[in-house]
Amino acid sequence: MKIGNKLKENIVFIVSVAIAIMLIIYGSIYADKLSGISNRIMSWVSTNFGWLYIACILGFILFLLWITMSKWGKIRLGKDNEKPEYSNFSWFAMLFCGATGIGLVFWSIAEPISHYVSPPQTIEAGTIEAAEFSIRTCFLHWGITQFSCFAIVGLGLAYFQFRKGKSSLISNLLEPLVGEKATKGVWGKIVDIFSVVVSYAGVATSLGLGVSQICGGLNYLADIPNNNRTWFAVILVITLVFLASAISGIDKGIKILSSINAYIAILLLILAFFVGPKIPILNTLVRSTGQHIQYFFSDVTMISSFGDNTWIMNWRVFYYAWFIAWTPFVGMFIARISKGRTIREFIIGTVIAPTIFTILWLSVFGTIALSVSGEWSMKELVNMIASPETAVFIVFEKYAFSKILSVLVIILLAVFFITSADSATYSLSMMTSGGDMEPPKYKKVIWAIIEAAIAYLLLSAGSLKPLQTISIAASLPFLFVMIAMCPALVRELKKEKQN
C-alpha cells in the first residue's frame, strides 16, 4: 500500500525521467532520424499555428498591461502584510540570470549581423534600413515578448501558491476552470509531465549552445581543441558547480551566483561601451528605442497574408515558440523568488526591468557588431553567422582590449550556464515533487545529471537543433495551457473583491 502511494506521488517524476532517458538514447543513436522528425513537426506547427503564436504573444502583453493598471495590481503575492524575501538587486539578478541571459549573450553579436545580411524580402540587405530593422528586431526578440511569456506563468504560480496556499504545480493554475478533481487526476498529471518534458528539452539545448560558445571561445583565444573531450570537461566542471549550488539552496547558491553574474554583465557592458563607438551606440539607443515603440504592434504581429513568411517563421514564430517552451521552469522559478511582491511590482520587475536592460545591452553589442560589418564582404558575414558561437570573438578582434572582452564573455557564459541550469534543476525538482518548495536533494542530483547528459550527448551527436526544434514544436499544447491560465487567474482575482 505504501509502495503504491509512493509510486502515485512520484508518477510525474518517474514518467518524466523515463522520457528523458529515451530522448537521450534515441537522440544519440538516431540523430538523423530525430532531425527529420523534428523538422517536419516544426514546419507543420509554424505553418498552421504561426498566426496563433503571434496573436497570443500580443495578447499576453496586453493582458499583463491590463492587470498592472487594474485595482488588482495592489494585491500582494502572499499575505497582506508580507514583505519581499529578496532585495530588488538580488531579485532582478536572479530573474535575469535564471531566465535566458545565456541566449542573449550567445546571440548579441550574431543575430544583429544575421538580420543585417539576411532581412525579410521587403528590406534590402546591407542597408541602413536593414541595420535599423536588425536592432529593433533584437529588442523585440529578447525583450518584452519573452519576459511576458515568463510573467504569465510566474504570476499565476506565485498568486495561487502564496496567496491561495496551493502547491507550485502548473496544473493547479487551471483549477478555477476545470475543478480540483481534474487537476488532481490524470489530466493534471499529464499537464505536469508535459511541462517537465518541455522544460528540460528546452534548457538542455540552451545549455548546449552555451557550451559550444565557451568551447568556441577557448579554441579561438587559446587554441584549445573544440572537440568532444573539451565539451565533456566543460560540462563536467560546470555541472559539479551548479549541482553544488542547487543542493545548497537558493539563498546560498543561486542568489550569490546571480549577483556575481550581474556584476560581471554590468562590467562587460560598461567596458564594451567605452571600447566601442560611443556616439553611434548612444544614437542607436535613442533611434532604435523610438523605432521599437513606433513599430511595436506591426513588428509583433508581423505576418503576411499573401507574401512569403519564411523569415517570419524562422525567426519570429521560432523565438515565440522557444520562449513558451521555457515558461514552465522559468515561470516556476521567478514565482518562487517573488513572494511578498505586489502583482504590479511583479509585472514591472519581471517584464519592464529586464526589457530595459536588454535594450541597453543590445544597443551596445548590436552597434559594436554592425559598426565593423564593413570590414567583411556580405559572403564573409554570412559565413561568420553560420558559426554564431565564434562570431562575438571575431568581431571583438576589431576593437581594443579584445582579449579582455572575450575572456569576460567566456566567464559570463560559464556563470550564466551555472545559474540557468541551477534554476532549471530547482524548478524541475519542484515540478516532480508535487510542488514542494524544498524538493529532495536526490531529485536535484538526478535532474542535474539528465540536463548535462542531454546537452553533452546531443552536442556530440550534432543534434542540438533537432531537440530544440522538438521542444519548440511541443510548446503548442502548452500554449493552450497558458491561454487558459489568463481567465483562470481573473476568475480568482474577482473573488478578492468579494472578500
RODO-2510 file (C-alpha; in nm, 4 decimals, decimal comma):
residues 499
     n   res          X          Y          Z
     1     m     0,0000     0,0000     0,0000
     2     k     0,2790     0,2376     0,0957
     3     i     0,4690     0,1469    -0,2222
     4     g     0,1574     0,2188    -0,4283
     5     n     0,1104     0,5588    -0,2654
     6     k     0,4777     0,6405    -0,3121
     7     l     0,4558     0,5438    -0,6788
     8     k     0,1460     0,7576    -0,7244
     9     e     0,3122     1,0563    -0,5584
    10     n     0,6186     1,0257    -0,7828
    11     i     0,4434     0,9388    -1,1099
    12     v     0,5335     1,2755    -1,2657
    13     f     0,8988     1,2266    -1,1694
    14     i     0,9177     0,8644    -1,2891
    15     v     0,7485     0,9223    -1,6257
    16     s     0,9449     1,2440    -1,6921
    17     v     1,2790     1,0758    -1,6195
    18     a     1,1836     0,7768    -1,8368
    19     i     1,1038     1,0073    -2,1294
    20     a     1,4338     1,1924    -2,0743
    21     i     1,6316     0,8671    -2,0842
    22     m     1,4560     0,7613    -2,4055
    23     l     1,5324     1,1006    -2,5612
    24     i     1,8999     1,0707    -2,4678
    25     i     1,9284     0,7201    -2,6143
    26     y     1,7285     0,7907    -2,9300
    27     g     1,8894     1,1301    -2,9885
    28     s     2,2437     0,9960    -2,9604
    29     i     2,1863     0,6840    -3,1739
    30     y     1,9404     0,8127    -3,4334
    31     a     2,0406     1,1779    -3,4660
    32     d     1,9494     1,1945    -3,8365
    33     k     1,6031     1,0485    -3,7832
    34     l     1,5444     1,2827    -3,4887
    35     s     1,6423     1,5744    -3,7106
    36     g     1,3994     1,4737    -3,9838
    37     i     1,1116     1,4172    -3,7431
    38     s     1,1694     1,7461    -3,5604
    39     n     1,1893     1,9488    -3,8814
    40     r     0,8631     1,8053    -4,0117
    41     i     0,6863     1,8693    -3,6816
    42     m     0,8145     2,2258    -3,6555
    43     s     0,7255     2,3005    -4,0171
    44     w     0,3697     2,1813    -3,9600
    45     v     0,3326     2,3748    -3,6340
    46     s     0,4726     2,7028    -3,7704
    47     t     0,2757     2,6845    -4,0966
    48     n    -0,0587     2,6069    -3,9353
    49     f    -0,0266     2,7820    -3,5998
    50     g     0,2228     3,0627    -3,6572
    51     w    -0,0667     3,3097    -3,6503
    52     l    -0,1739     3,1740    -3,3103
    53     y     0,1705     3,2194    -3,1538
    54     i     0,1813     3,5773    -3,2824
    55     a    -0,1702     3,6577    -3,1618
    56     c    -0,1053     3,5051    -2,8188
    57     i     0,2196     3,6949    -2,7631
    58     l     0,0377     4,0228    -2,8250
    59     g    -0,2499     3,9022    -2,6077
    60     f    -0,0198     3,8139    -2,3174
    61     i     0,1455     4,1574    -2,3313
    62     l    -0,1909     4,3383    -2,3311
    63     f    -0,3251     4,1115    -2,0555
    64     l    -0,0300     4,1918    -1,8279
    65     l    -0,0659     4,5635    -1,9014
    66     w    -0,4334     4,5461    -1,8096
    67     i    -0,3645     4,3581    -1,4854
    68     t    -0,0879     4,6050    -1,3924
    69     m    -0,3152     4,9058    -1,4346
    70     s    -0,6133     4,7436    -1,2646
    71     k    -0,7080     4,7601    -0,8974
    72     w    -0,5718     4,4064    -0,8655
    73     g    -0,2192     4,5409    -0,9135
    74     k    -0,2072     4,6234    -0,5423
    75     i    -0,2710     4,2631    -0,4351
    76     r     0,0294     4,1078    -0,2652
    77     l     0,1636     3,7682    -0,3675
    78     g     0,1386     3,6415    -0,0141
    79     k    -0,0304     3,7677     0,2988
    80     d    -0,1341     4,1332     0,3030
    81     n     0,1488     4,2342     0,5371
    82     e     0,4144     4,0065     0,3859
    83     k     0,7388     4,1656     0,2667
    84     p     0,9632     4,0516    -0,0217
    85     e     1,2214     3,7861     0,0632
    86     y     1,4955     3,9391    -0,1527
    87     s     1,6302     4,2877    -0,2189
    88     n     1,5490     4,4453    -0,5547
    89     f     1,9022     4,3892    -0,6854
    90     s     1,9124     4,0211    -0,5842
    91     w     1,5632     3,9733    -0,7256
    92     f     1,6476     4,1341    -1,0605
    93     a     1,9756     3,9413    -1,0806
    94     m     1,8054     3,6065    -1,0208
    95     l     1,5232     3,6936    -1,2622
    96     f     1,7636     3,7700    -1,5441
    97     c     2,0228     3,5013    -1,4773
    98     g     1,7635     3,2316    -1,4217
    99     a     1,5892     3,3100    -1,7497
   100     t     1,7502     3,3421    -2,0939
   101     g     2,0553     3,5520    -2,0192
   102     i     2,2749     3,2832    -2,1751
   103     g     2,0848     3,3170    -2,5038
   104     l     2,1179     3,6956    -2,5026
   105     v     2,4964     3,6718    -2,4678
   106     f     2,5181     3,3975    -2,7318
   107     w     2,3205     3,5924    -2,9942
   108     s     2,4084     3,9544    -2,9078
   109     i     2,6611     3,9773    -3,1940
   110     a     2,5490     3,7065    -3,4361
   111     e     2,1805     3,7957    -3,4514
   112     p     2,2193     4,1672    -3,5408
   113     i     2,4580     4,0680    -3,8209
   114     s     2,2205     3,7932    -3,9347
   115     h     1,9248     4,0304    -3,9773
   116     y     2,1568     4,2830    -4,1451
   117     v     2,2743     4,0410    -4,4158
   118     s     1,9517     3,8413    -4,4427
   119     p     1,6459     4,0545    -4,3579
   120     p     1,2887     3,9881    -4,4797
   121     q     1,2370     4,0156    -4,8557
   122     t     1,0863     4,3644    -4,8274
   123     i     1,4162     4,5052    -4,6932
   124     e     1,7403     4,5272    -4,8888
   125     a     2,0334     4,3527    -4,7195
   126     g     2,3334     4,5589    -4,6092
   127     t     2,1461     4,8917    -4,5994
   128     i     2,0804     5,1406    -4,3198
   129     e     1,7188     5,0224    -4,3206
   130     a     1,8399     4,6652    -4,2663
   131     a     2,0658     4,7782    -3,9789
   132     e     1,7823     4,9656    -3,8050
   133     f     1,5417     4,6764    -3,8587
   134     s     1,8043     4,4405    -3,7174
   135     i     1,8468     4,6262    -3,3886
   136     r     1,4776     4,6774    -3,3162
   137     t     1,4120     4,3141    -3,4092
   138     c     1,6656     4,2030    -3,1484
   139     f     1,4967     4,4347    -2,8949
   140     l     1,1676     4,2611    -2,9679
   141     h     1,3020     3,9049    -2,9615
   142     w     1,4981     3,9357    -2,6385
   143     g     1,2847     4,1884    -2,4542
   144     i     0,9171     4,2226    -2,3773
   145     t     0,7942     3,9231    -2,5797
   146     q     0,9920     3,6598    -2,3913
   147     f     0,9552     3,8140    -2,0454
   148     s     0,5786     3,8485    -2,0903
   149     c     0,5585     3,4733    -2,1519
   150     f     0,7541     3,4032    -1,8342
   151     a     0,5443     3,6510    -1,6360
   152     i     0,2122     3,4919    -1,7350
   153     v     0,3084     3,1587    -1,5803
   154     g     0,5126     3,3103    -1,2973
   155     l     0,2304     3,5401    -1,1885
   156     g    -0,0234     3,2590    -1,1865
   157     l     0,2033     3,0291    -0,9866
   158     a     0,3022     3,2979    -0,7357
   159     y    -0,0592     3,4032    -0,6836
   160     f    -0,2012     3,0537    -0,6392
   161     q     0,0945     2,9398    -0,4293
   162     f     0,1483     3,2309    -0,1929
   163     r    -0,1961     3,3911    -0,1912
   164     k    -0,4192     3,0855    -0,2181
   165     g    -0,1972     2,8275    -0,0478
   166     k    -0,1825     2,5868    -0,3435
   167     s     0,1199     2,3724    -0,4290
   168     s     0,3524     2,5011    -0,7002
   169     l     0,2265     2,2914    -0,9908
   170     i     0,1314     2,4100    -1,3387
   171     s    -0,1870     2,2021    -1,3272
   172     n    -0,3144     2,3965    -1,0244
   173     l    -0,3420     2,7104    -1,2365
   174     l    -0,6281     2,5520    -1,4294
   175     e    -0,8332     2,4591    -1,1228
   176     p    -1,0694     2,7625    -1,1412
   177     l    -1,1740     2,6474    -1,4897
   178     v    -1,1778     2,2662    -1,4699
   179     g    -1,2127     2,1993    -1,0974
   180     e    -0,9906     2,0353    -0,8377
   181     k    -1,0894     1,6812    -0,9372
   182     a    -0,9487     1,7262    -1,2883
   183     t    -0,6239     1,8917    -1,1761
   184     k    -0,5615     1,6209    -0,9166
   185     g    -0,6435     1,3428    -1,1607
   186     v    -0,4984     1,2028    -1,4802
   187     w    -0,5308     1,5225    -1,6840
   188     g    -0,3494     1,7205    -1,4180
   189     k    -0,0640     1,4692    -1,4180
   190     i    -0,0430     1,4870    -1,7981
   191     v    -0,0144     1,8668    -1,7844
   192     d     0,2598     1,8457    -1,5201
   193     i     0,4551     1,5736    -1,7064
   194     f     0,4305     1,7651    -2,0313
   195     s     0,5524     2,0826    -1,8583
   196     v     0,8568     1,8969    -1,7257
   197     v     0,9452     1,7397    -2,0617
   198     v     0,9155     2,0698    -2,2487
   199     s     1,1296     2,2374    -1,9818
   200     y     1,4275     2,0020    -1,9763
   201     a     1,4344     1,9699    -2,3545
   202     g     1,4440     2,3481    -2,3883
   203     v     1,7023     2,4101    -2,1183
   204     a     1,9319     2,1260    -2,2321
   205     t     1,9582     2,2703    -2,5829
   206     s     2,0297     2,6185    -2,4484
   207     l     2,2980     2,4789    -2,2216
   208     g     2,4437     2,3011    -2,5213
   209     l     2,4578     2,6318    -2,7099
   210     g     2,6338     2,7902    -2,4122
   211     v     2,8930     2,5137    -2,4008
   212     s     2,9533     2,5413    -2,7759
   213     q     3,0270     2,9138    -2,7409
   214     i     3,2514     2,8669    -2,4363
   215     c     3,4499     2,5982    -2,6188
   216     g     3,4490     2,8035    -2,9397
   217     g     3,5939     3,0963    -2,7453
   218     l     3,8596     2,8813    -2,5796
   219     n     3,9569     2,7462    -2,9205
   220     y     3,9680     3,0917    -3,0797
   221     l     4,1615     3,2536    -2,7944
   222     a     4,3852     2,9750    -2,6640
   223     d     4,3777     2,7161    -2,9422
   224     i     4,2193     2,4604    -2,7082
   225     p     4,0666     2,1840    -2,9255
   226     n     3,6940     2,2296    -2,9768
   227     n     3,6014     1,8634    -2,9568
   228     n     3,4152     1,6044    -2,7510
   229     r     3,6779     1,5951    -2,4779
   230     t     3,6652     1,9706    -2,4256
   231     w     3,2850     1,9677    -2,4266
   232     f     3,2840     1,6874    -2,1709
   233     a     3,5366     1,8647    -1,9460
   234     v     3,3495     2,1959    -1,9570
   235     i     3,0110     2,0342    -1,8942
   236     l     3,1519     1,8206    -1,6112
   237     v     3,3118     2,1138    -1,4271
   238     i     3,0116     2,3418    -1,4677
   239     t     2,7678     2,0650    -1,3726
   240     l     2,9540     1,9991    -1,0489
   241     v     2,9387     2,3687    -0,9656
   242     f     2,5686     2,4183    -1,0393
   243     l     2,4830     2,0906    -0,8673
   244     a     2,6607     2,2094    -0,5513
   245     s     2,4756     2,5391    -0,5826
   246     a     2,1384     2,3694    -0,6347
   247     i     2,1868     2,1432    -0,3346
   248     s     2,2873     2,4346    -0,1112
   249     g     1,9580     2,6140    -0,1832
   250     i     1,8518     2,9462    -0,3312
   251     d     1,9933     3,1743    -0,0612
   252     k     2,3399     3,0184    -0,0612
   253     g     2,3589     2,9144    -0,4262
   254     i     2,1556     3,0859    -0,6967
   255     k     2,1335     3,4192    -0,5161
   256     i     2,5112     3,4543    -0,4752
   257     l     2,5958     3,3309    -0,8261
   258     s     2,3311     3,5531    -0,9846
   259     s     2,4663     3,8593    -0,8050
   260     i     2,8204     3,7778    -0,9214
   261     n     2,6954     3,7301    -1,2760
   262     a     2,5042     4,0577    -1,2675
   263     y     2,8209     4,2458    -1,1696
   264     i     3,0208     4,0714    -1,4463
   265     a     2,7499     4,1560    -1,7020
   266     i     2,7445     4,5226    -1,5949
   267     l     3,1260     4,5357    -1,6080
   268     l     3,1300     4,3838    -1,9583
   269     l     2,8562     4,6226    -2,0732
   270     i     3,0404     4,9304    -1,9439
   271     l     3,3772     4,8181    -2,0850
   272     a     3,2206     4,7362    -2,4232
   273     f     3,0570     5,0794    -2,4319
   274     f     3,3827     5,2652    -2,3708
   275     v     3,5797     5,0435    -2,6096
   276     g     3,3121     5,0588    -2,8796
   277     p     3,1866     5,3512    -3,0908
   278     k     3,0266     5,5561    -2,8111
   279     i     2,8299     5,8138    -3,0100
   280     p     2,6859     5,5567    -3,2577
   281     i     2,5884     5,3404    -2,9573
   282     l     2,4002     5,6305    -2,7973
   283     n     2,2415     5,7147    -3,1326
   284     t     2,1331     5,3520    -3,1672
   285     l     1,9857     5,3518    -2,8180
   286     v     1,7723     5,6580    -2,8901
   287     r     1,6806     5,5779    -3,2518
   288     s     1,6120     5,2076    -3,2085
   289     t     1,4150     5,2542    -2,8859
   290     g     1,1979     5,5075    -3,0653
   291     q     1,1508     5,2738    -3,3604
   292     h     1,0794     4,9830    -3,1265
   293     i     0,7920     5,1819    -2,9756
   294     q     0,6779     5,3262    -3,3106
   295     y     0,6643     4,9913    -3,4925
   296     f     0,5835     4,7760    -3,1919
   297     f     0,2417     4,6428    -3,2926
   298     s     0,3328     4,5908    -3,6579
   299     d     0,6567     4,4143    -3,5590
   300     v     0,4930     4,1863    -3,3010
   301     t     0,2156     4,0866    -3,5420
   302     m     0,4455     4,0662    -3,8449
   303     i     0,2982     3,8014    -4,0736
   304     s     0,1951     3,8189    -4,4374
   305     s    -0,1436     3,7086    -4,5675
   306     f    -0,0211     3,6713    -4,9251
   307     g     0,3586     3,7015    -4,9305
   308     d     0,6491     3,4817    -4,8215
   309     n     0,6533     3,4102    -4,4461
   310     t     0,9794     3,2128    -4,4414
   311     w     1,1748     3,4736    -4,2448
   312     i     0,8869     3,5248    -4,0033
   313     m     0,8538     3,1530    -3,9332
   314     n     1,2315     3,1063    -3,8951
   315     w     1,2685     3,3975    -3,6533
   316     r     0,9523     3,5454    -3,5046
   317     v     0,7486     3,2277    -3,4620
   318     f     1,0590     3,0226    -3,3783
   319     y     1,1503     3,2589    -3,0936
   320     y     0,7940     3,2943    -2,9647
   321     a     0,7614     2,9156    -2,9516
   322     w     1,1039     2,8750    -2,7888
   323     f     1,0180     3,1210    -2,5124
   324     i     0,6898     2,9409    -2,4472
   325     a     0,8848     2,6141    -2,4198
   326     w     1,0900     2,7799    -2,1440
   327     t     0,7939     2,9182    -1,9498
   328     p     0,7163     2,6205    -1,7223
   329     f     1,0522     2,6146    -1,5447
   330     v     1,1331     2,9877    -1,5710
   331     g     0,7834     3,0804    -1,4552
   332     m     0,8106     2,8442    -1,1595
   333     f     1,1498     2,9838    -1,0621
   334     i     1,0528     3,3509    -1,0776
   335     a     0,7351     3,2715    -0,8842
   336     r     0,9432     3,1098    -0,6108
   337     i     1,1638     3,4185    -0,5634
   338     s     0,8794     3,6732    -0,5855
   339     k     0,6935     3,6012    -0,2633
   340     g     0,5821     3,9221    -0,0930
   341     r     0,5770     4,1377    -0,4081
   342     t     0,2582     4,3036    -0,5263
   343     i     0,1182     4,1981    -0,8635
   344     r     0,2155     4,5377    -1,0058
   345     e     0,5679     4,5059    -0,8666
   346     f     0,5936     4,1557    -1,0062
   347     i     0,4964     4,2523    -1,3610
   348     i     0,7175     4,5620    -1,3680
   349     g     1,0088     4,3670    -1,2213
   350     t     0,9770     4,0613    -1,4441
   351     v     0,8852     4,2336    -1,7718
   352     i     0,9825     4,6010    -1,7794
   353     a     1,3126     4,5945    -1,5841
   354     p     1,4802     4,3094    -1,7795
   355     t     1,3497     4,4556    -2,1071
   356     i     1,5214     4,7869    -2,0316
   357     f     1,8481     4,6077    -1,9549
   358     t     1,8126     4,4034    -2,2748
   359     i     1,7693     4,7225    -2,4803
   360     l     2,0823     4,8715    -2,3231
   361     w     2,2772     4,5500    -2,3850
   362     l     2,1767     4,5127    -2,7484
   363     s     2,2281     4,8818    -2,8210
   364     v     2,5911     4,8367    -2,7199
   365     f     2,6676     4,4976    -2,8721
   366     g     2,4452     4,5388    -3,1774
   367     t     2,6208     4,8654    -3,2649
   368     i     2,9619     4,7094    -3,1978
   369     a     2,8746     4,4320    -3,4462
   370     l     2,7239     4,6467    -3,7203
   371     s     2,9834     4,9265    -3,6957
   372     v     3,2585     4,6933    -3,8183
   373     s     3,0446     4,4908    -4,0595
   374     g     3,2052     4,6792    -4,3487
   375     e     3,5350     4,5056    -4,2664
   376     w     3,3994     4,1899    -4,4289
   377     s     3,2136     4,1140    -4,7505
   378     m     2,8496     4,0048    -4,7333
   379     k     2,9580     3,6481    -4,8114
   380     e     3,2105     3,6565    -4,5256
   381     l     2,9435     3,7890    -4,2890
   382     v     2,7102     3,5059    -4,3890
   383     n     2,9890     3,2554    -4,3175
   384     m     3,0549     3,4233    -3,9825
   385     i     2,6967     3,3890    -3,8588
   386     a     2,6930     3,0281    -3,9762
   387     s     2,9122     2,9675    -3,6676
   388     p     2,7483     3,2040    -3,4160
   389     e     2,9493     3,0624    -3,1256
   390     t     3,2650     3,2370    -3,2511
   391     a     3,1117     3,5500    -3,4095
   392     v     3,1442     3,7546    -3,0908
   393     f     3,5174     3,6801    -3,0624
   394     i     3,5840     3,7578    -3,4290
   395     v     3,4081     4,0944    -3,4020
   396     f     3,5874     4,1839    -3,0782
   397     e     3,9194     4,1467    -3,2614
   398     k     3,8406     4,4774    -3,4350
   399     y     3,8385     4,6631    -3,1025
   400     a     4,0853     4,7466    -2,8271
   401     f     4,1045     4,5178    -2,5230
   402     s     3,9580     4,2369    -2,7341
   403     k     4,1174     3,9660    -2,5191
   404     i     3,9709     4,1129    -2,2006
   405     l     3,6252     4,1418    -2,3592
   406     s     3,6454     3,7841    -2,4876
   407     v     3,7557     3,6446    -2,1516
   408     l     3,4706     3,8287    -1,9780
   409     v     3,2246     3,6809    -2,2286
   410     i     3,3510     3,3286    -2,1550
   411     i     3,3285     3,3846    -1,7784
   412     l     2,9824     3,5375    -1,8170
   413     l     2,8638     3,2433    -2,0258
   414     a     3,0005     2,9956    -1,7740
   415     v     2,8207     3,1624    -1,4832
   416     f     2,5039     3,2040    -1,6928
   417     f     2,5286     2,8327    -1,7677
   418     i     2,5510     2,7626    -1,3961
   419     t     2,2649     2,9933    -1,2933
   420     s     2,0330     2,8784    -1,5739
   421     a     2,0993     2,5116    -1,5013
   422     d     2,0760     2,5810    -1,1275
   423     s     1,7316     2,7432    -1,1564
   424     a     1,6175     2,4732    -1,4006
   425     t     1,7317     2,1962    -1,1651
   426     y     1,5463     2,3564    -0,8759
   427     s     1,2290     2,4093    -1,0824
   428     l     1,2304     2,0579    -1,2303
   429     s     1,2761     1,9135    -0,8827
   430     m     0,9799     2,1160    -0,7558
   431     m     0,7652     2,0180    -1,0538
   432     t     0,8364     1,6491    -0,9924
   433     s     0,7892     1,6679    -0,6150
   434     g     0,4274     1,7751    -0,6049
   435     g     0,5229     2,1427    -0,5988
   436     d     0,7321     2,1092    -0,2819
   437     m     0,9354     2,4301    -0,2346
   438     e     1,2115     2,2248    -0,0726
   439     p     1,2411     1,9263    -0,3082
   440     p     1,4581     1,6249    -0,2163
   441     k     1,8275     1,6574    -0,2941
   442     y     1,8373     1,3269    -0,4804
   443     k     1,5961     1,4678    -0,7385
   444     k     1,8190     1,7716    -0,7858
   445     v     2,1118     1,5370    -0,8483
   446     i     1,9146     1,3294    -1,0999
   447     w     1,7912     1,6327    -1,2946
   448     a     2,1375     1,7874    -1,2974
   449     i     2,2811     1,4675    -1,4467
   450     i     1,9988     1,4452    -1,7033
   451     e     2,0445     1,8062    -1,8166
   452     a     2,4198     1,7600    -1,8515
   453     a     2,3802     1,4249    -2,0268
   454     i     2,1321     1,5583    -2,2833
   455     a     2,3483     1,8638    -2,3502
   456     y     2,6643     1,6561    -2,3984
   457     l     2,5271     1,3584    -2,5901
   458     l     2,3235     1,5645    -2,8326
   459     l     2,6002     1,8228    -2,8734
   460     s     2,8493     1,5482    -2,9560
   461     a     2,5972     1,3859    -3,1905
   462     g     2,5490     1,7187    -3,3659
   463     s     2,1761     1,7151    -3,2961
   464     l     2,1110     2,0017    -3,0564
   465     k     1,8974     2,1672    -3,3201
   466     p     1,6509     1,8748    -3,3538
   467     l     1,5884     1,8562    -2,9793
   468     q     1,5465     2,2325    -2,9672
   469     t     1,3027     2,2090    -3,2564
   470     i     1,1071     1,9304    -3,0871
   471     s     1,0820     2,1290    -2,7630
   472     i     0,9567     2,4282    -2,9610
   473     a     0,7029     2,2217    -3,1543
   474     a     0,5909     2,0681    -2,8244
   475     s     0,5229     2,4179    -2,6945
   476     l     0,1983     2,4268    -2,8965
   477     p    -0,0086     2,2253    -2,6444
   478     f     0,1440     2,4279    -2,3611
   479     l     0,0377     2,7463    -2,5405
   480     f    -0,3235     2,6397    -2,4888
   481     v    -0,2493     2,5850    -2,1200
   482     m    -0,1117     2,9404    -2,0997
   483     i    -0,4205     3,0782    -2,2734
   484     a    -0,6400     2,9050    -2,0129
   485     m    -0,4289     3,0479    -1,7293
   486     c    -0,5434     3,4032    -1,8047
   487     p    -0,9198     3,3630    -1,7447
   488     a    -0,8445     3,1244    -1,4567
   489     l    -0,6375     3,3939    -1,2839
   490     v    -0,9010     3,6601    -1,3481
   491     r    -1,1708     3,4367    -1,2033
   492     e    -0,9714     3,4053    -0,8807
   493     l    -0,8821     3,7745    -0,8725
   494     k    -1,2510     3,8656    -0,8911
   495     k    -1,3021     3,6750    -0,5655
   496     e    -1,0633     3,9185    -0,3969
   497     k    -1,3258     4,1875    -0,4478
   498     q    -1,5820     3,9790    -0,2599
   499     n    -1,3564     3,9290     0,0440
***
